[in-house]
Amino acid sequence: MPALDDNIQYLKGVGPAFAKKFEKLGIHTVRDLLLHYPRRYIDYTKPYAVAEAPYDVDCCVRAEVLQKEPARRIRGGRTLYKVLAADDSGTLTLSWFNASYASESLAIGQSYYFEGRVGGTLTHREMLHPNIRTQAQVEAGPLVPVYPSTEGLPSGRIARCVEAALSAADDLEDPLPAVLLTRYRMPSRAKAVRGIHAPHSVEEATAARRRLIFEELYVLQLGIFLMRGHGRQKTGAPMHPVDLEPFWRSLPYAPTGAQRRASNEICADLCGEVPMNRLLQGDVGSGKTLVAAAAIWHAAQNGWQSAMLAPTELLARQHAATLADRLEPFGVNVTLLVGGMKAAERRVALSAIADGRAGLVVGTHAVLTDAVQFKNLGLAIVDEQHRFGVRQRGLLAGKAHSPHLLVMSATPIPRTLGLLLYGDLDISVLDELPPGRKPIKTWFITGRKRRDMYGYLEKQIAAGHQVYIVCPAIEQNEMDASIQAVTTYYEQTACPLLPGRRVGLLHGKLKSREKDAVMSAFKAGELDVLVSTTVIEVGVDVPNATVMVIENAERFGLSALHQLRGRVGRGSADSCCILISDNEGKTVRERLNFLCHTQNGFEIAKYDLETRGPGDFFGEAQHGLPTLHVADLVQDTRTLRVAQDEAKALLAADPNLAQPGHRLLADEVERLFSSAGAMN
């Protein structure tokens, strides 16, 4: 029988090779595997008729096999197998690449359950690589768990390994106080874990999931409140009030009311007895950097150093140049510290930081290294909060004794959700744009109009403007040829359709120096077009760029599309964003049309959260908190509020979870928040 702390490689069906693949999912022990929950179930008890199956959505269809087509060799040396199935409502073409066993397992004249994503057209339905179940299999196990997986480790393999590990579930200790189990009628942890992995009914799966969601959110809230409590000791950087008017008068334009309001909130925090712990949240182009500059100026007037952490070297250089213009006239020396600096430059920067000549340090992760020693750091600022984990912002704050902390994010979050997500932070919102920012026209077209669009791009370039083209993937996906890969697109589409124009290529697999060189060339006007992945999403400021083209727009969340759209419209010329998608799904078209008619990032965020959920909204663990495995921060808001109230009540009685009965809870908090260190 497996033990909870056994290495996963010793579990039946795993071994050293698969253990390495499990590690990619953060699974190292049998315990980790048991706590790796299904993200959904395939419910074979309610199959769709072929004609009623929803388009482009994973679903189950029951149909009879009519015929098998001969195997066909296709490009790339692959073999295509096709089977035609049907019911009274219509026909369904089933396809597999290099999988003869799937086709061979089917008997003509027999009915099967097929599960997968329905594509094709409304009159000609198709399904690629479906899962197959017989009637007997469905009766034996009506709900089949589907797990988060990775390359070379499909959900089915994970399910078999979980089955081998389930006997160890009884050894799982329950971290929840017994009083909560009684109060909310929840099963024990061991029963819930068995119920979520191998439910005999929808009701059993629901009860297990409800209990585990509560546990995860309860532990999350305990961790957030503990972080906040630990940051509430007396500040190590006391400051006195300073009139901001000299700073505002030095600007070439007047700040917005929202910028003044946020700056006043921040400066009031800086003069408080406990360290500031604030999130500055604002839409694309709302002027967060100026508010940060006001806070840095305030700190400098009080004799304290400031540090700003940016997610990329390019953005760090951009911030350093902008802030130097605003602050150096007041005698605040701005020092840049990034990984790409020469050794001599780095030594000069480190010396200026250590002896206090650097009033502001702007840098990347290089600022977090042990070599960086501040003389008197009073204010730490993290830009693009969603790109950094809790631990990383803690490392920056750890460069001094209880400094003030300001984190900034251009990802608008509805305020109620923000208060729950960022429970350890107070929140300031910039909800108005500076005067002169023109709305960006947004159009939604299909790929059939791509050549016409390139004619429009040619006119924009001829007028002296620049263009972004964003693709969702770096390399071509064999399973889905409709996804535009940036490298192929650059070679086969952009360059041929824009002959004689200077076209650059940018993606995440390039080395940092290569990325910076391409982006710097675009910023300097040495490139007419930049074909890129979403690496240009954050903070890049090129006022001469007037067109943003986004291929496969259906692959992005609306908030991500809004962020990309915000890369244009930064100069005086009219700008536009062109969304390209051939997806015929009604929901996709509604989402993209919504973006075409809406400029408000907070409205877009709310719509995005409601229609796609937080996984797509935040991307891969992009909210700066531990990755949640079972809870949904939108759907489970009511449970989150209950968990929050219970966490407050527990910490009121035991502020540090020091009582023996709370040891398991303290361990769970540590385990959950240790995952935050792996975030980008």
PyMOL commands that set and color helices and strands:
alter all, ss='L'
color gray80, all
select helices_A, chain A and resi 8-10+15-24+30-34+50-52+75-77+100-104+135-140+155-171+178-183+189-197+202-230+245-249+257-270+288-301+313-330+343-355+365-368+385-387+390-397+415-421+447-462+486-497+512-523+534-536+553-555+558-565+586-596+601-612+614-618+637-653+660-678
alter helices_A, ss='H'
color red, helices_A
select strands_A, chain A and resi 40-43+58-68+72-74+78-87+90-97+111-120+125-128+131-133+143-146+277-282+305-309+334-337+360-363+377-382+404-409+426-430+441-445+466-470+503-506+529-532+545-550+576-580
alter strands_A, ss='S'
color yellow, strands_A
deselect
rebuild
show_as cartoon
